[in-house]
């Protein structure tokens, strides 16, 4: 069906209203599903009956040519998602609840009736940032865990560029503030504090001012990673080197996030 362009929340709600199957699968428009994706999700829900859960599938990043150091960072670290941490004993445990913060709708299925019961997606959250976590937070209050099924695979066909990644961080900061205004209880669980509070805004202001020069220096080397071949870091220590570069960029990541939060907090004032 064709929907009016109104953002991810309203679009999904219109589709949920028309859902006839008992299970709904949400995918991003930049993923390529594997041939057995639907079967894997349906099998996961069938194995859980009569219990219900949100089922998260895997979403490995597509490898482009030429491969770059920046692409490796996106694939191998938590720069965008936390799949790199979903390994080991917990990942091998089929009933481990990863929590609503892992309910990313690029490859997520759930019972249609449960989604309708919680009222679908919050339409006041206009961007594709935290609308999925806010929805999953309400689903979790029904006692629905987030279970990981790595056999339900999509390929994430999205190549980030450094400046686009940084713009995303700034947007996440702004949307974090808006989430705290629209759904304060959910935001408090996501961030562990009230990111819309006066104290948080004041801290963000001080942080952005204090770290501006350092962030600007970091951004120059960070953007240059798009020109560094992936194979420039190899051998037995390659994973460690990737991790070091990831940790090196965290101040810049946080600076952009704080800058976005601050701008969202000040926006009403700027428009007065």
VENWOZI-V446003 format. One record per residue. N is the residue number from 0. RES is the residue in one small letter. NEAR is the number of other C-alpha atoms within 12 Angstrom. D_CENTER is the distance of its C-alpha to the mean C-alpha in Angstrom with 1 decimal. Layout:
BEGIN
n:N res:RES near:NEAR d_center:D_CENTER
n:N res:RES near:NEAR d_center:D_CENTER
END
This chain:
BEGIN
n:0 res:x near:10 d_center:26.3
n:1 res:x near:9 d_center:25.7
n:2 res:x near:15 d_center:23.9
n:3 res:x near:14 d_center:24.3
n:4 res:x near:12 d_center:21.5
n:5 res:x near:18 d_center:19.9
n:6 res:x near:21 d_center:16.1
n:7 res:x near:33 d_center:13.8
n:8 res:x near:32 d_center:15.0
n:9 res:x near:25 d_center:18.7
n:10 res:x near:26 d_center:18.5
n:11 res:x near:36 d_center:17.1
n:12 res:x near:29 d_center:19.6
n:13 res:x near:23 d_center:22.4
n:14 res:x near:25 d_center:21.6
n:15 res:x near:31 d_center:21.4
n:16 res:x near:20 d_center:24.8
n:17 res:x near:17 d_center:26.2
n:18 res:x near:22 d_center:24.7
n:19 res:x near:13 d_center:27.7
n:20 res:x near:16 d_center:26.3
n:21 res:x near:20 d_center:25.4
n:22 res:x near:29 d_center:22.0
n:23 res:x near:33 d_center:19.3
n:24 res:x near:34 d_center:16.8
n:25 res:x near:36 d_center:13.9
n:26 res:x near:31 d_center:12.9
n:27 res:x near:23 d_center:11.4
n:28 res:x near:17 d_center:14.4
n:29 res:x near:21 d_center:13.7
n:30 res:x near:25 d_center:14.1
n:31 res:x near:24 d_center:17.5
n:32 res:x near:30 d_center:18.3
n:33 res:x near:23 d_center:20.8
n:34 res:x near:14 d_center:24.2
n:35 res:x near:16 d_center:23.9
n:36 res:x near:31 d_center:20.4
n:37 res:x near:26 d_center:21.8
n:38 res:x near:21 d_center:24.4
n:39 res:x near:29 d_center:22.0
n:40 res:x near:38 d_center:20.0
n:41 res:x near:31 d_center:23.4
n:42 res:x near:19 d_center:24.9
n:43 res:x near:34 d_center:22.3
n:44 res:x near:33 d_center:22.9
n:45 res:x near:19 d_center:26.7
n:46 res:x near:18 d_center:26.8
n:47 res:x near:21 d_center:25.3
n:48 res:x near:12 d_center:27.8
n:49 res:x near:11 d_center:28.9
n:50 res:x near:19 d_center:25.8
n:51 res:x near:30 d_center:22.5
n:52 res:x near:44 d_center:18.9
n:53 res:x near:50 d_center:15.5
n:54 res:x near:49 d_center:15.3
n:55 res:x near:45 d_center:12.4
n:56 res:x near:43 d_center:13.6
n:57 res:x near:39 d_center:13.1
n:58 res:x near:37 d_center:11.8
n:59 res:x near:32 d_center:13.8
n:60 res:x near:30 d_center:13.8
n:61 res:x near:22 d_center:17.0
n:62 res:x near:23 d_center:19.6
n:63 res:x near:19 d_center:21.4
n:64 res:x near:13 d_center:24.8
n:65 res:x near:17 d_center:25.7
n:66 res:x near:24 d_center:23.0
n:67 res:x near:28 d_center:22.2
n:68 res:x near:37 d_center:21.3
n:69 res:x near:39 d_center:18.3
n:70 res:x near:35 d_center:17.1
n:71 res:x near:39 d_center:17.8
n:72 res:x near:41 d_center:15.7
n:73 res:x near:35 d_center:12.6
n:74 res:x near:35 d_center:13.7
n:75 res:x near:30 d_center:15.0
n:76 res:x near:30 d_center:13.0
n:77 res:x near:22 d_center:9.8
n:78 res:x near:31 d_center:9.5
n:79 res:x near:31 d_center:6.1
n:80 res:x near:25 d_center:5.4
n:81 res:x near:21 d_center:8.3
n:82 res:x near:29 d_center:10.4
n:83 res:x near:23 d_center:13.1
n:84 res:x near:18 d_center:13.7
n:85 res:x near:28 d_center:14.1
n:86 res:x near:17 d_center:17.7
n:87 res:x near:12 d_center:21.2
n:88 res:x near:11 d_center:22.9
n:89 res:x near:16 d_center:20.0
n:90 res:x near:24 d_center:18.5
n:91 res:x near:16 d_center:22.1
n:92 res:x near:16 d_center:22.5
n:93 res:x near:24 d_center:21.7
n:94 res:x near:24 d_center:21.7
n:95 res:x near:24 d_center:19.5
n:96 res:x near:26 d_center:17.1
n:97 res:x near:30 d_center:13.7
n:98 res:x near:30 d_center:13.1
n:99 res:x near:36 d_center:11.1
n:100 res:x near:33 d_center:8.2
n:101 res:x near:37 d_center:7.7
n:102 res:x near:41 d_center:8.3
n:103 res:x near:39 d_center:5.8
n:104 res:x near:40 d_center:8.4
n:105 res:x near:36 d_center:8.8
n:106 res:x near:41 d_center:11.3
n:107 res:x near:44 d_center:12.1
n:108 res:x near:43 d_center:15.7
n:109 res:x near:42 d_center:17.6
n:110 res:x near:36 d_center:21.1
n:111 res:x near:31 d_center:21.7
n:112 res:x near:23 d_center:24.2
n:113 res:x near:30 d_center:21.8
n:114 res:x near:37 d_center:19.3
n:115 res:x near:27 d_center:22.5
n:116 res:x near:18 d_center:23.7
n:117 res:x near:24 d_center:21.0
n:118 res:x near:23 d_center:21.4
n:119 res:x near:35 d_center:18.4
n:120 res:x near:37 d_center:15.7
n:121 res:x near:33 d_center:16.5
n:122 res:x near:26 d_center:17.8
n:123 res:x near:24 d_center:18.2
n:124 res:x near:30 d_center:14.5
n:125 res:x near:24 d_center:15.0
n:126 res:x near:26 d_center:12.0
n:127 res:x near:31 d_center:8.9
n:128 res:x near:32 d_center:6.7
n:129 res:x near:40 d_center:7.5
n:130 res:x near:40 d_center:9.9
n:131 res:x near:38 d_center:8.4
n:132 res:x near:37 d_center:8.3
n:133 res:x near:43 d_center:11.7
n:134 res:x near:43 d_center:13.0
n:135 res:x near:40 d_center:12.2
n:136 res:x near:36 d_center:13.8
n:137 res:x near:33 d_center:16.9
n:138 res:x near:34 d_center:17.0
n:139 res:x near:30 d_center:17.0
n:140 res:x near:21 d_center:20.0
n:141 res:x near:22 d_center:21.8
n:142 res:x near:19 d_center:21.6
n:143 res:x near:32 d_center:19.1
n:144 res:x near:31 d_center:17.3
n:145 res:x near:37 d_center:14.3
n:146 res:x near:42 d_center:16.1
n:147 res:x near:39 d_center:15.1
n:148 res:x near:39 d_center:17.3
n:149 res:x near:28 d_center:17.0
n:150 res:x near:29 d_center:19.8
n:151 res:x near:34 d_center:17.9
n:152 res:x near:30 d_center:16.8
n:153 res:x near:35 d_center:15.3
n:154 res:x near:28 d_center:15.5
n:155 res:x near:29 d_center:12.7
n:156 res:x near:21 d_center:15.2
n:157 res:x near:25 d_center:13.6
n:158 res:x near:28 d_center:15.3
n:159 res:x near:30 d_center:14.0
n:160 res:x near:23 d_center:16.8
n:161 res:x near:30 d_center:17.0
n:162 res:x near:23 d_center:17.7
n:163 res:x near:19 d_center:15.0
n:164 res:x near:29 d_center:12.4
n:165 res:x near:34 d_center:14.3
n:166 res:x near:23 d_center:14.4
n:167 res:x near:27 d_center:10.6
n:168 res:x near:29 d_center:10.9
n:169 res:x near:29 d_center:13.8
n:170 res:x near:31 d_center:12.1
n:171 res:x near:33 d_center:9.5
n:172 res:x near:36 d_center:12.7
n:173 res:x near:35 d_center:14.5
n:174 res:x near:37 d_center:12.2
n:175 res:x near:47 d_center:12.1
n:176 res:x near:42 d_center:15.9
n:177 res:x near:37 d_center:16.0
n:178 res:x near:40 d_center:14.0
n:179 res:x near:33 d_center:16.6
n:180 res:x near:23 d_center:19.3
n:181 res:x near:24 d_center:18.4
n:182 res:x near:30 d_center:17.3
n:183 res:x near:23 d_center:18.7
n:184 res:x near:21 d_center:18.8
n:185 res:x near:34 d_center:15.2
n:186 res:x near:31 d_center:14.3
n:187 res:x near:22 d_center:16.9
n:188 res:x near:23 d_center:15.4
n:189 res:x near:25 d_center:11.9
n:190 res:x near:21 d_center:13.7
n:191 res:x near:15 d_center:17.0
n:192 res:x near:19 d_center:19.0
n:193 res:x near:26 d_center:19.6
n:194 res:x near:38 d_center:17.9
n:195 res:x near:35 d_center:20.1
n:196 res:x near:22 d_center:23.2
n:197 res:x near:17 d_center:26.0
n:198 res:x near:15 d_center:25.9
n:199 res:x near:25 d_center:22.2
n:200 res:x near:28 d_center:22.9
n:201 res:x near:21 d_center:26.1
n:202 res:x near:21 d_center:24.4
n:203 res:x near:33 d_center:21.8
n:204 res:x near:26 d_center:24.9
n:205 res:x near:17 d_center:26.8
n:206 res:x near:25 d_center:24.0
n:207 res:x near:29 d_center:23.4
n:208 res:x near:19 d_center:27.2
n:209 res:x near:17 d_center:27.9
n:210 res:x near:23 d_center:25.4
n:211 res:x near:23 d_center:25.7
n:212 res:x near:16 d_center:28.2
n:213 res:x near:23 d_center:26.3
n:214 res:x near:29 d_center:23.0
n:215 res:x near:22 d_center:25.1
n:216 res:x near:17 d_center:26.7
n:217 res:x near:28 d_center:23.5
n:218 res:x near:27 d_center:22.1
n:219 res:x near:19 d_center:25.2
n:220 res:x near:21 d_center:24.8
n:221 res:x near:31 d_center:21.0
n:222 res:x near:26 d_center:21.6
n:223 res:x near:18 d_center:24.5
n:224 res:x near:30 d_center:22.3
n:225 res:x near:27 d_center:22.0
n:226 res:x near:20 d_center:25.7
n:227 res:x near:20 d_center:25.8
n:228 res:x near:20 d_center:26.3
n:229 res:x near:28 d_center:24.2
n:230 res:x near:20 d_center:27.5
n:231 res:x near:18 d_center:28.6
n:232 res:x near:24 d_center:27.0
n:233 res:x near:15 d_center:28.5
n:234 res:x near:12 d_center:30.5
n:235 res:x near:9 d_center:29.9
n:236 res:x near:12 d_center:28.3
n:237 res:x near:19 d_center:25.7
n:238 res:x near:22 d_center:22.8
n:239 res:x near:17 d_center:24.0
n:240 res:x near:23 d_center:24.3
n:241 res:x near:32 d_center:20.7
n:242 res:x near:25 d_center:19.7
n:243 res:x near:17 d_center:22.1
n:244 res:x near:27 d_center:20.8
n:245 res:x near:29 d_center:17.2
n:246 res:x near:20 d_center:18.8
n:247 res:x near:21 d_center:21.0
n:248 res:x near:33 d_center:18.3
n:249 res:x near:24 d_center:16.7
n:250 res:x near:28 d_center:19.2
n:251 res:x near:37 d_center:18.4
n:252 res:x near:37 d_center:14.6
n:253 res:x near:31 d_center:15.6
n:254 res:x near:35 d_center:18.4
n:255 res:x near:38 d_center:16.3
n:256 res:x near:34 d_center:14.0
n:257 res:x near:40 d_center:17.3
n:258 res:x near:40 d_center:18.9
n:259 res:x near:32 d_center:16.5
n:260 res:x near:39 d_center:16.9
n:261 res:x near:39 d_center:20.6
n:262 res:x near:30 d_center:21.0
n:263 res:x near:31 d_center:19.4
n:264 res:x near:32 d_center:21.8
n:265 res:x near:22 d_center:24.7
n:266 res:x near:15 d_center:24.2
n:267 res:x near:11 d_center:26.5
n:268 res:x near:10 d_center:29.1
n:269 res:x near:10 d_center:29.0
n:270 res:x near:9 d_center:29.7
n:271 res:x near:6 d_center:32.6
END
